[in-house]
C-alpha cells in the first residue's frame, strides 16, 4: 500500500481529523472500501477485527454528509453496546474538527428509552447503536430513518449469531430503495446471505486476507492440564505470567462465572464480562477495566469481537472455542499497536483434533508447562504420539513376522508371497488399531 488519504479528496475537516488521529496512510480494508463507498455504492467488506474498518465506513459517511439537512443521513448498527459506543466515540472525534454542527446520537439497549425519545425532537445526522434499540425508536415513530442514504451493518456474522439481524431487517425495510449498505464481517456464513441478497444488488465485495492468521508478535503457548485441576493450572499461569492485563476466555457464561469465582477464592481480584451482566453492571465493569482496577478478566467471546480493551498483554484460553475462527479473534486482543503478546491455551487429550486444525490454519504452538510456579519448556506433544506410532508399527511388524513363517520347501517367488502375506496382516492389524483408538 503506497496510497495516502489525499487521494480521496476528502473535506478539509476530515483530513484534519485524520492528522490528529496520527493516521499516515489507509489500511488495506480502507483502500478497498473508501473509493467505492464515496460513490454511494453498496459494499461487503470481509476482514478480521483490528484492520481499520471503522474508519473505512466513517470517512465516506462524513464526506457525503450534508449538514444543512437536519435529518437522518446514516444509520450505523453494531451487535454490542460497547462496540456501538466505541464507534460513537470515533465519530465524535471526527465531528469535532468540523466548523459546522454535526448531530450524532448513540442509542443502545439497557438505557432509558423515554430519554432517548426526548433526544429525538431534533433528528440527528448520524445514528449509531444496537439494532434492537434503533428498531424500538423507529417503531415508536421517534426516529425517522426514511431519509437515510447509508446503513452500516458492523460485525454482521456476530449480529446473526446474537439474533439481531431481524431488527436490522426491520430498520432497513423503512429505508429508501436506493439505500447504500455497507456490511462488515469477519466471515460470511450461509445464513447471512439471504439478508445480503434481499438488500444488496450487485454489491462490491472486498476481502482482506490477514497476512498471518494471527499477528507475528503473538507467541502461542500450549500448556497441558495433565492430572491437575484446570483452575489450578490457570491460577498458576496467571501468577507466573504476572501480566499487565490478562483476559481468560471461556465458552459459556456459566463457566465464566465458575472460573471467576474460583479465582476469587484463590485471592485474585477478577473482573468478568459476559452477556448475563445487566447493562449497569457491564458499564461499571468496563469503567473498572479501563481504570485498570483488574489485572485479570474472565470473559466469553463477546469480549473477543465486540469490546476494545487496551493494554492486554496475555490471553488465556481456558477452553478452546467450538468455532475455531474465534481463536483468532480471542488472541487478537493482545499484541496490538506493535506490542508483543502471549496467548496460552490449557489443553487436554480431547482437544487434539482442534489443535491440529489450528495448526493447519497456520498457528505455531510452543509447548510449555508449569513447574514450581514457573513456566518451563516442554517436549512437543507430538513427539510422544510419534514414538507411540513407531512402537505400534514395530509391534505390528513383529506380529506379522511371527504369523508368516518361511516355508520348509522353498519355491520360486516365495519371498514375494511372504511379503504379500505380511503386508496383508499389517494392513489388518492397523485397521484394528485405528478402530480401537476411536
Order of alpha helices (4+ residues) and beta strands (2+ residues): alpha-alpha-beta-alpha-beta-alpha-beta-alpha-beta-alpha-beta-alpha-alpha-beta-alpha-beta-beta-alpha-beta-alpha-beta-alpha-beta-alpha-beta-alpha-beta-alpha-beta-beta-alpha-alpha
